[in-house]
Amino acid sequence: MNNSSDMTGFETFPELISGRKFDRYQDGLRSRWRAWRIDYQLTYGDPTPKPALWMDFTIDEALARVTLWESGECDMEVLDAESGADLFREHHEFRSSAEFFETYPKVPIFLRQYRGDDWPRTDKS
């Protein structure tokens, strides 16, 4: 379990989850996901021997969940809203919360791509 301070300045997983320090990011995240037209909700699990939080993302076409445990384990999954088919699934074992913050945006990015949102082009063609 990651109990030491994160050298990047981010909180440890126990601080983010049991200490509920992930709350400090919520205003910015809600704004970002709203701008991307993605419904978002954060839920902290009940205290258990393996505490976790869930980040739920929803668009008309798909449902997604990112589950992060205090151990640094993380499951990311996206399901088609109509059929329930798996569209995206990854499991990670992060060593730092910085790794988590770098990786979990794959989920909302995947949702935008699945919906067919246009992304700014980097080339001039």
GITAJO-V198637 format. One line per field, one symbol per residue. ss: DSSP state (A for helix, B for strand, O for the rest). psi: psi as a letter, one per 30 degrees, with the letter a starting at -180 (. if undefined). burial: 1 if it has 16 or more other ideal C-beta (glycine too) atoms within 10 Angstrom, else 0. A space follows every 10 residues. Layout:
ss=???
psi=???
burial=???
This chain:
ss=OOOOOOOOOO OOAAAAAOOO AAAAAAAAAA AAAAAOOOBB BBBBOOOOOO OBBBBBBBBO OBBBBBBBBO OOBBBBBBBB OOOOOBBBBB BBBOOOAAAA AAAOOAAAAA AAAAAOOOOO OOOOO
psi=kjflkkfffl lleeeedefh ffeffeeeee eeeeeghkkk kkkkllklfi kllkjkkkle flklkkkklf ffkkkkkkkk eefgkkekkk klikflfeee ffeffeeeee eeeefgkkkk kflg.
burial=0100010001 1110111100 0100000000 0010010101 0100000000 1110101110 0111111111 1101011110 0000001100 0101011011 0001011101 1001000000 00000
